[in-house]
Amino acid sequence: MRAAKSVLIVIDSLSGGGAEKCMLRLADEMLALGQRVAMISLSQGQDYPVSDKIELITFPEKSSRSLWRWYRRRDSRKRLLQAINTLAHGKPFDLILGNLEDANALLSGLGLKNVYMVVHNTISRELHQERRRPLKYLKLKSKKKRMDGQHLICVSKGVEEDVRNWQAISPSSVRTIYNPLNQQALIDELETQHPSTELGQYIIHVGRFARTKRHDLLMNMMSQLKSDVKLVCLCSKPKRVNALAKQYGVEHKVIAPGFDPNPYPWIANAEAMVLASDFEGFPTVLIESLALGTQVVSADCQHGPSEILLDELRQNLVPMDKRHELHRYVEHALSNPVDVSNAAVLKATQGQVVAQQYLTLADS
């Protein structure tokens, strides 16, 4: 019997984002395989529950807005190294996974072995998004360049292609491992009594309220949609969603309950999941929707949706230059639902398969 591996996950925070959810899900899958998992979060924010089997250290006195200043301080890497040594219990971790900009920037200077940095988004698109804000652009680019010479794991083939094409870094290695999904675990989290069952027909969007998620296009969609369905937006800034809905005159058709760490009953009871993003890495929410039998309509952004919506599901990919016609694609999906139960991506993202792919890195 092979000895259990010790795995450390370092991440900027445990707030309600896709990267955070995926790493917690990966940790759970590794625990199920009998591995030891520890985690370091660089800020206090925590929207997702963390298993008590995971050894966790957070830095509660630091907010996400001060992470860059913290990173610049002389003792920042020393503090992180002390936390790592505390969790290591005298034996080096077999595998260390860095996630998001600040965690990766700090890890890059520690000289530790078996460190892999997970790239969750398309670098070129992230930088392009900040091009009109020079200071933020330069800070973000500086952090991204810390991945130079590192081992990188990309969450989609599109992200990997983008990394390989970005000439500012020369990684030691680059490979793709999809985000993990446990379909049965999602089904187990469905509750018989849930607010979503009382809303009638609705479509849903799950994601941060951020420029790149394009809630404005979702509101424009609702203003043109002929169907009587409502739009549920699950995010941590419901007031901003409601204000935007009012601007488009669709406040009576939009419901913003706030962030929910268990969005699966919402998704399962929805007529369709809708994404209008400028870019993605590998939007797990689309795979979760397919796993729960919900139709998916998504902008064909870089990168991820085109790797998820294959075969018959491609008809629900919206070309980027036709996002203003999003309502037409939603109406078609509602009138012509496709069988999502056998989506190829569900097999490729099985949790245990993905966890094993990560664990093989500890042997390399």
N, C-alpha and C positions, 0 to 999 in steps of 0.2 A: 504493500500500500504506500503510495507516494505521500511524502510529508506535506502538510498544509503550507501554502505560501502566505507571506505577510504582505499586504498591499496598503499603500498610503495614497489617499486622494487629497490634493491641495486645491482649493478653489476660492475665488474672491468672496463669495457669500453663499448662503443657502436661501436666497430670496426666490420669489416665484417665477423663475425663468426656466427655459427648456434645458439648458446645460446643467443646471442644478438638479432638476428632476431626473435627467438621464444618469448622472453620476450616482445619485442615491439609489436608483433602480439597479445600476450595475453593482453597487455595493451589496444590495440585497441578494442578487443572483450569486455573487461570489460567496457570501455567507452560506447560502443554500448548498454550495459545493464544498463546504467545510473549510473555507479559507479564513484567515484573520484579516479584518479590514479596519483601518483607522482613517480619520479624516481631520483636516485642518481647514477651518474657514477664517478668512482674513477680516471678516466683519460680523457684527452681531445679528444682522437681519436673517430671519429664519421663518419661511412660510410653509415649509414642508416638514412633516414629522420625520425624525431620525430614529432608526432602530436602536434600542438600548444595547444591542450587541456590537455596535460600532463605537470604537473609542474616539471621542470627539474633543478637539480643542478649538476654541474660538478666541478671537481678539475683540472683546466686547467694547473696548474704549475707542475703537476706530470705526468711523462711519465710511460708507462707500465713497463719499465725496473727498475724504482725506487720504484715500489709499495711495494716490500718486505722491502726495507729500510724505507719507509714511515710507513709501518706497525709496524716496530720495534721502532719507535720514541714514546716518552712518551706521546705526546699529540694527537696521531693519532685517538684513539677512541673518545677522547673529541671532535675533529673536526668533526667526523662523527656524533656524537650525536647532536652537534650544528646544523648541516645541517638537521638532522631528525626533530629536534624541530622547526626549521624554517618552514619546509614544513607541520608540523602537525597543525599549527595554534591553538595551545592550547588544542587540543584534540588528544589523542593517536590514532595511526593508528589501524584499525581493523585487518589488515593483513600486515605483512612485509615478503617479499620474497628475500632471499639472493641468489646470483648467482656467481659462480666461486670462486677461492681460496681466493683471498685477501678480497673480500667483505664478505665472510663467516667468515674468520678469525677475521675480525674487529667486525662484528656483534656478534660473540660468547661471547664477553666480556662485552656487554652493559647491559645485564640483562633485556632486553625488552620483553614484552609479545607478543604472537601470531607471533613469528618469525619461519618461515619455510625456510630451505635451500634446494635449488633445485640442485640435482646431475645430471649433464649433460653427464658425461662420466663414464666409468668403472674404478673404483679406482685402482684395481689390475693391469690392463693393463697400466694405466698411470704411475704407479710406476715402473712397469717392464720396461717400455720404457726408464726410466732414470737410470736404475741400473748401467750403465757403467759411469755415471757422479755422483759420490758420493755426492758432495756438493748440486747439484740440487735435487738429490734424497731425501736427508735429509730435505731440505727446503720444498719440496713438501709434504713429509710425515708429517712434523710438521703442515703444514697448513691443510691437510686433517684431522688430529687428532683433530682439533678444532671443528669438527662436533660431537664430543663425547657429548652425553647427549642432543642433539638437535633433533628437529622434521625435518625429511628429506622427500623430495619429489623426487622420481626417475622418469626419463623420459621414462623408459621402464622396463618391468618385468625382463629383463636380468640384468640391472643396479641394480635393487632392490635386486636380488639374490646375486649379487656381494657384495653389501653393507652389507647384512646380514651375509655373509661368512667372511667378513674382521673383524678379532678379535681385531683389535686395537681400535675400538670404540664400544660404546653401546648406540645407539640413543634412544631418548625417544619414537619415533615412526618412522615407515618407511612405505611409500605407493607409489604406482605408479600412475602418471597422465601423459598421453601422451601429446606431444606438440600440440598446436592448429593449425588448418588449416581452412582457409576460401576459399573454392574452387571457389566460384563466384568472390571473390575479386581478385584471381589470374587471372581468365579469363578476368576480367575488365582491368587488367594492360597490356594485350596484345595490341601491337600497330600494325597498318596495315603496316606501313613502318618501317622496322628494318633491320640492317646489316645482320642479320641471314638469311634473305630471299634471299640474293644474293650469298650465299656460296655454293649452291648445297647441296648435301647430306653430313651430318656430324653427328658424335656422340659427346657427351658432358660430361665434368666433371666440377662440381661446388664445390669448396672447397679451403680452405687455402693451400698455398704451404708450407707443413710441412712434416717431415719424415713419420709421421703416415698415411698420405694420399696416400703415395706410388705412386708418379708421375713416378718413375722409372719403375714400372710395367706397367703403362699406355703407356710409350714410347716403352717398349719391346713389348707390345700388338700391337702397330702401326707398328712395324718393321715386324710383322708376319701376319698381317691382309691382306687377299686376296682382300677384298672389296676395292673399290676406295674411300670410305668415309674418310673425314678428322676428326681430333679431335680438338674440341674447349675446351680450358681450361680457365675457368673464375676464376681468383684469383688476388690478389693484387701485385704479383711479376712476371709479364710477362717476364722480362728479364731472370729470373732464369729458367722459363719454356722453353724458347727458347734455352737457353744454354744446358739444359738437352736433348732437342729434337735433337740438333746438335750432342751430344755425341752418340746418337743412330742412327744417320743418317736419321732421319725422319722430319727434320726441314721443308721440303716442304709439309708435311702432317699435321702439327700442327699449330693451330692458337691460339694466346694468346692475346685477346683484353684488358686484365686487369680486374679489379674488376668492376662489374656492379650492382648497388643496385636493379635494376629491371632485373633479369636474366630470367624472365618468357617467353618473346618472344624467347630467345635463346633455352630454354628448349622445348617449344611447337613446334618449327620447327626442332628439332633434331630427328634423327632416334632412338636414345637410349641414356639414361643416364647411365654412367659407374662409378662404385665405386670400388676401390681396397684396401681400408683402412686396416691397422693392427687392429684397433678397432674403434668402434663408440659408442655413447650413444643411440640415436634414430635419425638416419639421416633424418631430415625433407626433405632434397632435394629429397629423393626417393619418399616420399609421394606427394610432389609437382609435380614431374614428372608424377606420376600416375594420379593425378588430372587433368593434362593437356593432358592426353592421350598419353604420351610418354613411350615407352618400357623402362624397367629397367634391368640392369645387375649389380649384386653386389657381392663382396666377402662376404662369409658367416661368417663375423667376429663377435666377441663379442663386443657389443650386439646391437640388433636393426633390422638388415636386415631380420632375420628369423621371426620377429614379423610383418614385413611389407609385405614381399613377401610370401603370403600364397596360398594354393590351387594350381591352375595351374601356378601361378607366381613362384613357387618354382624351376621350371626348369631353372630359370635364376640366381639361387644362386650358386656361385662358391666356392667349398670347398677351405679352406685356403691353403691346400697343392697342389692345382692345379691352383693357380693364374698365374703361368707361362703359362697356357693354356687359359688365359682370352680371347684371340682372337677367340678361338673355340666357346665359349659361346656367344660372340658378333655376330659372323657370324650366329649362330643358331637363335639368337633372331631377327636378321635382316631378315632372310629367313622364320622364323616361328613366326610372331608376335602373341601375345595373347591379348585377350580383357581385358583391364585394367580398364574399366569404372566402374565396379562393385566391385573393390577391397574392401575387408572388412575393411581395415584400414581407408578408407575415411570416413566411418561412425563413427568409434571410435575416430577420431581426429577432428570432427566438432568443429569449434571455440567456439560457444556458449555453447556446451556441456562441453568442457574443462574448459571454464571460470567459469561455474557454479560449477564445481567440486572444483576449487580453492576457490571460494567464500564461499562454505560450511565450509571451514577451519576457516573462520572468526567467525563462530557460535559455534565452538567446544571449 
